[in-house]
Structure formats: structure tokens, C-alpha cells
């Protein structure tokens, strides 16, 4: 909430590119972010329009390139009208994994500076999770990424992992450091194996 400026900080400072975020307009600041959440949302529109939601002027070629990068192109081609398939039910006829791949394609098309991935793989089957992890790996290159996850496989390659309990940071480090410390992260990791 603080990062997205839903609330203003009352102590400390959050800056983007060295500029306090309060110096940006909310709209220009939020355009710097791409978010993939646990709960996907699609609109009643075509597949193309759903991917191009943040960039309605995007060409078909740009939308296809984003879908390919997100590993969504294959399943889209299987739909009755491909990218022109109309989702009258706002995507309810698609699987959770397919909806998630479309939201990832949307972020690939928007090319944000910063990513927020909030439990983005929590309700996905294992096969689709592999596709999503591949897409995330490509998407995160050269970007600051905040990953909120209970599935620890999602965060093992992170530069810094913050382990939180009841809103307090109880451990921090990378995967190897936290495993060597044999603390909370280690216990959560071994419980998931």
C-alpha cells in the first residue's frame, strides 16, 4: 500500500530513481509498475484487448510478442478465434493458469520499470507454474521486482528475501544465507519439500 501510494509514508522516505515518490503525480508514478496478483481479472472483451489493456494502441504484432514471452501464445491459438476470441464471461471459461498467463502478457506489453508479483502462482497447477516461472524469469531481467509468496520456489533466486511474521521482518538474506541460518525460512523451506 505504501509502495503504490495508497497511503503516504509518515516517517522515512521511498524514492524512485532518487526522487521521492511524493514528487511524482500518482498517475505517472503508478505507470512505472506492473502487477500480477493472485486474483486475476479480465474484462469482457477480446483476448487481444485484454492483453492490450494498459496499451490500447498496441499492434497485433506487439500483443502476440507479449503473449509469446508470457508462454500464452500456444493456448491462445487453440481458442476458436485466437486473439479475436471474445470473453463474454470476462475469462471465466478459461482456466486459472490461462487467465494468469494473460495477465502476465499484459505486463510484458506494458514494459514497466518495477514489478509486483503478489502470490501470482499460488492457485496454479504445477505444469502451468513452470510456464509462469519461465515468463517471470524473462520479465524480471533488468527490473526491480517485489515478489510476495508462500511458495518458496517462486523466490529462491531473489537477491534479498525478507521473511515476515505478523508484519515484522524476522530474517533477511538470500536463499543460501537463510538456509544456512536454519531459522524460520529454513523451517518453511524444509516443510514444503
C-alpha positions in Angstrom: 0.0 0.0 0.0 2.9 2.4 0.8 4.7 1.4 -2.4 1.7 2.1 -4.6 0.9 5.4 -2.7 -2.4 4.2 -1.4 -1.1 5.7 1.8 1.6 8.3 2.3 4.6 7.4 4.5 4.6 9.2 7.9 8.3 8.5 8.5 11.2 7.6 6.3 11.3 8.0 2.5 10.5 6.0 -0.5 12.2 7.2 -3.7 12.2 6.1 -7.3 15.3 6.8 -9.3 16.5 9.0 -6.4 13.3 11.2 -6.4 10.9 11.0 -3.5 7.7 9.4 -4.7 5.7 12.3 -3.4 7.2 14.4 -6.2 5.5 12.3 -8.9 1.8 12.5 -9.7 0.1 9.3 -8.6 -0.8 8.5 -12.2 2.8 8.9 -13.5 4.2 7.1 -10.6 1.8 4.1 -10.9 2.6 3.8 -14.6 6.0 2.7 -13.6 4.6 -0.5 -12.1 3.3 -3.8 -13.4 1.4 -6.0 -11.1 0.4 -9.7 -11.3 -1.8 -10.7 -8.4 -3.2 -13.9 -7.1 -6.7 -12.9 -8.2 -6.6 -12.4 -11.9 -9.1 -10.1 -13.6 -10.0 -9.9 -17.2 -12.6 -7.7 -18.8 -15.5 -8.7 -21.1 -13.5 -8.1 -24.4 -11.3 -10.0 -26.8 -8.1 -11.7 -25.8 -6.2 -9.0 -27.8 -8.0 -6.2 -25.8 -7.3 -7.9 -22.5 -3.6 -8.2 -23.2 -3.5 -4.6 -24.5 -5.5 -3.2 -21.5 -2.6 -0.9 -20.4 -1.6 -0.1 -24.0 -4.8 0.0 -26.1 -2.9 1.3 -29.1 -0.6 -1.8 -29.2 -0.4 -3.5 -32.6 -1.4 -7.2 -33.1 2.3 -8.0 -33.5 3.2 -6.4 -30.2 0.3 -8.3 -28.4 1.5 -11.6 -30.0 5.1 -10.9 -29.0 3.9 -10.3 -25.4 1.8 -13.4 -25.4 4.8 -15.5 -26.7 7.0 -14.0 -24.0 4.4 -15.0 -21.3 4.0 -18.5 -22.8 0.4 -17.8 -23.6 0.5 -17.8 -27.4 0.1 -21.6 -27.7 -3.2 -21.8 -25.8 -4.5 -18.6 -27.4 -4.0 -20.2 -30.9 -6.2 -23.1 -29.7 -9.1 -20.8 -29.0 -12.0 -20.5 -31.6 -10.9 -17.1 -32.9 -7.4 -16.9 -31.4 -6.7 -13.3 -30.4 -10.1 -12.2 -31.6 -11.9 -14.7 -29.2 -14.4 -12.6 -27.2 -14.5 -13.4 -23.5 -18.2 -12.7 -22.8 -17.7 -14.1 -19.3 -14.6 -12.0 -18.5 -12.4 -15.1 -18.7 -14.4 -17.4 -16.5 -14.3 -20.0 -19.3 -10.5 -20.1 -19.1 -8.5 -22.0 -16.6 -6.9 -20.1 -13.7 -3.5 -20.7 -15.3 -4.6 -19.4 -18.7 -6.0 -16.2 -17.0 -2.8 -15.8 -15.2 -0.8 -16.1 -18.4 -2.9 -13.4 -20.0 -2.2 -11.0 -17.1 1.5 -11.7 -17.4 1.3 -11.0 -21.1 -0.4 -7.7 -20.2 2.6 -6.8 -18.1 5.1 -7.8 -20.8 3.3 -5.4 -23.2 3.4 -2.5 -20.7 7.1 -2.9 -20.1 7.1 -1.4 -16.5 10.2 -0.4 -14.5 9.0 -2.2 -11.4 7.1 -5.5 -10.9 5.0 -6.5 -8.0 4.1 -10.2 -8.1 1.7 -11.0 -5.3 1.1 -14.7 -4.8 1.0 -14.9 -8.6 1.4 -18.7 -8.7 -0.5 -19.7 -5.6 -3.5 -21.2 -7.3 -1.8 -22.6 -10.4 -1.1 -26.3 -11.2 2.5 -27.4 -11.3 2.8 -27.6 -15.1 1.5 -24.1 -15.6 3.6 -22.9 -12.7 6.7 -23.9 -14.7 5.5 -21.8 -17.7 4.8 -18.9 -15.4 8.2 -19.1 -13.7 9.8 -19.1 -17.1 7.8 -16.0 -18.0 8.7 -14.3 -14.7 12.4 -15.0 -15.2 12.3 -13.2 -18.6 10.1 -10.4 -17.2 12.3 -9.6 -14.2 15.5 -9.1 -16.2 16.7 -5.5 -15.6 13.7 -4.6 -13.4 13.2 -4.2 -9.7 10.8 -6.9 -8.6 8.8 -7.3 -5.4 7.6 -10.9 -5.0 5.2 -11.8 -2.3 4.9 -15.6 -2.0 4.3 -18.5 0.3 5.5 -20.9 -2.4 9.2 -20.6 -1.8 10.2 -21.9 -5.2 9.0 -18.6 -6.5 11.6 -16.6 -4.6 14.7 -18.8 -4.4 16.7 -16.8 -6.9 15.9 -13.4 -5.3 18.8 -11.1 -4.3 17.2 -10.3 -1.0 14.4 -12.3 0.8 12.6 -10.8 3.7 10.9 -13.3 6.0 7.9 -11.6 7.7 5.7 -12.8 10.6 2.7 -10.7 11.6 4.1 -7.7 9.7 7.6 -7.8 11.2 10.8 -8.8 9.3 12.3 -11.7 11.3 15.0 -12.7 8.8 16.6 -11.4 5.6 19.2 -12.6 3.2 19.4 -14.6 0.0 18.3 -18.3 -0.2 21.7 -19.8 0.6 22.2 -17.5 3.6 18.8 -18.1 5.0 19.1 -21.9 4.6 22.5 -21.8 6.3 21.0 -19.8 9.2 18.5 -22.7 9.8 15.8 -20.3 11.1 12.2 -19.6 10.1 12.9 -19.6 6.3 14.8 -22.9 6.6 11.9 -24.4 8.5 9.4 -23.2 5.9 11.6 -24.5 3.1 12.1 -28.0 4.5 8.3 -28.2 5.3 7.5 -27.6 1.6 9.9 -30.2 0.2 
